[in-house]
Amino acid sequence: MTPEAHPRGAGALWSADPAAARAEQRRLAALAPPTWQPGPPPWTVAGVALTAGPADHEGRDPVRAAAVLLRGSEVLATRVEEAVAPAPYVAGLQGVREGPLLAVAVRGLGRRPDVLLVAAAGRDHPRRAGLALQLGAVLDVPTVGVTDRPLAARGPQPGPGRGSTAPLLLDGADVARWVRTATGVRPVVASAAWRTTAGVAAAVVLATSSGARTPEPLREARRLARTAGHGTAGQRAAGARLTR
């Protein structure tokens, strides 16, 4: 990676100062790191998700992040981390609240995935640098954003069959795709993020969805974040195989 394409640390990006965070998003969006060129699957694909619990007696929001690393249906590693949310949710600044703990969970997997799926926008963002792109830049890992609906981009719905896609444009740029991951279900948005194009994002989402609406790595990360018991933070497991 050339110096011009390398991000700075996460300090300004996830700053509690909204103006500083937005300025860093704009700077990050203007970078041009080399595009990830995926080889033939199966890839090692990680998914990361965060859940929030009810506020404690001091008004603090406990959050739990879970990361899962898969190759096909084999679980290579998992990681759970818990903390208190450092900031409230602010539209367009999701990374300030979620980014630090998500990054810790992914690093805790112990190995670098080929690509990381994040339940957040990437280039489909008012400043073209949503949390999926931010997390990839901080971790130096190719990322794909996966959301239920577009954040800023617009485009027609895809066809009804699995594998149908349709472009989502933001100011004329192809930043994401509608992807029909299973026949008869609502499409998801696959957003270009760090070192990925919209086309690559759609291909990764389809390759990891296995006929379900949500890609398997994200589905497993969400399940783990919801069901992991207290005291599991920092634990890592490997060698399991998903059951469907």
N, C-alpha and C positions, 0 to 999 in steps of 0.2 A: 504494500500500500504506500502510495506516495505521501509525503508530509502534508500536502494540500488536501488529501482525502481523509486524513486521520482525525478523528474527533478529539476534543479535549476531554478531561474527566467529567464526571457527572455533577460536579459541584454547582456550576451555574445552571445546568440543564434542569436539575431538580431542586433549584433554590426556592426558599420560602418567599422570595421577592418575585411576584408575578411578572413584573416588567423584565427582570433579568432572565427568567425562565422563557418568556416569549421571545426575547432577543436571541437566546441560545438556540431555540427551535428554528428560527429563521436562518441562523448561521449553519446549523446542521443540515437543513433542507437543501442548502446551496452546494454542499459537498458532492463530489462525484467519485465515490469509491468504486473499485472494479466490480462488475456484475458477477454474481455467483453463476457458474455454469454447472448445473447438476449432471452427474453421470447417471447411468441407468439405476433405477431403484432395485432393491430396497435401500433407502438412505437411513442414517440414524437421525431420527426426528424427535425433538423435544417439544413438549407442551408445558406451558406455565399458566397458573390461574391463582386468583386471590379471592378469599371470602372474608367478610367482615362480620363480627359478632355485635351484640348490643353493647352500648356504652357502659363502662363500669361506673362505680359510685362517684368517681372523680370526673366523669364526663369524657373519658378517653375511649377511643374506638380500638378494640383489639382486632387485629387482622392476621390471617394465616395464608401463607403462600405455599403452593405445592408445585413441584416440577417433576415431570416424568420423561424418561428417555426410552424410546422404542426403536427396534429394528423389525419392521413387519409387525407381528403380534407379540414378539418377545420383549418383555420389560427388562431393559439393561440396568436401569437405576431409577430410584425415586428419592426425593428430598422434600422435607417439610420444614418450614421456618415460621416462627410466630413473633409478633412485635405489636407495638402500639402505633397506629397510623400517625405519621409525622405531620399531617395536614388534612384539612377537610377536602372533600371533592370540589373542584372548580372546573367548569366546562372548558375543555381545551388544554387543561393542565393535569390530566389524570396521572402523568408520570411523577409529579411532585408527591402525590399520596402513595402510589403503588410501586413506582420504579425501584427504589432502593431494596425493598424486601424481595421483589421478584428477581432482581439481579443476584441477591445472595442465594436464593433457592436454586437458580440455574447453575451458578458456580459450584454449589454443593453437590451437584450430580457427579463430579469428579472426572468428567470427560466432556470434551467439546462436541456438540452435535453438528451434523452437517447443516441443519436448518432448524430454526426455532419458530414455533407457532405461538402467537400471542393473541389473546382475546381483546384486541384493541385496534384502532386505526393505525395505518402506516402513512403512506403518501396521501391517502384520502383524509385530509385534515386541512383546516383553514390556513395553516402555515406549512402544510405538506411535511409535517414531522410529528406524527402521533406517537403514542407510547410504543407501538411495535417497532417503529424505526429507531426511536431513542434507545430502547433496550438492546437492539442489535448493535448500535454504534458503541454503547458503553461496554458490551461484552465482546465486541468484534466477532459477531456470529451473524450469518445471513438470517433474516427474519421475514415472516409473513404475518400480516394482520388478518384476523378473522372476526367479522362482526355480523350481526343480524341484518343490519341495514346500512346504507352509505351515510357517512357523516357530512361530507361536503360535495362529493361527486354526484353526477346524475347520468342515467342511461336507461334504455329499455330493458324489460324483463327478458330472461333467457327462455328458450324453448322448454317444453314440459318434461323431456326425458333426461335421465341421468347423463351427466357429461356436457349438457348444454351450457354455454357461457354467453355473456354479453358484456361489452365494454362499459365502464363507468368513467366519465370524463370530468376533469376539473380544469376549467379555463382552457379547454381543448387538449389537455394532456391525458393520456391513458394511464390512470393511477390505480385502477382496481377493476375487478370483474365480478359480475354476478356469476355464481356457480351453482348449478343444480346438482347437488351431490347424490340425490336419490329421486327416482321418478315419483311424482305425487307429493313431494314435500316442498316447503318454501325454500328458495335459494338462499345461500349465504353470500357474503361479500368477502372476496379474497383480495387483500390490499397489498400492493407493492410496498416494501419497507426497506430495511437496510440491505443493500446489495442484491435486491430482487426486483424483477419487473412484474408487471401485472400478469403477463402470460405465465411466468414461472410460478407466481403465487397461486394462480388457478390450477396449474398442474400439480403442485404439492398438495393442495386441498383435496383434489380429486383422488390422488394416489393414496391418501391417508384416511379417507372417509369410509371406505369399506361398505358402501351402501347405506350408511347412516347419515343423518343430516350434518352432524358435527364431526370434524376430523378426530380420529381416535386419540391422538396424543392430548388434545385439549379436553376431550371427554374424560379421560382418565385423570388428568390433572385436576379438573373440577371435582370429580368424585373424591379424590384423595384429600383435597382441601376441605371438603364438606365433612368427611367421615373420620379423618385422623383425630385420635384422642389427644387430650392434653398430655404433655410430656414426650410427645413424639418428635418435637422440633429438633432438627439437627440429625435425625436418623436417616440412614440411607439403606436401601434394599435393592437387590438385583436378582436376576435369574428366573423370574416368574414368567408365565405366559398368560396372556389375556384369555378369558373365557367369554364366549359370545352366546 
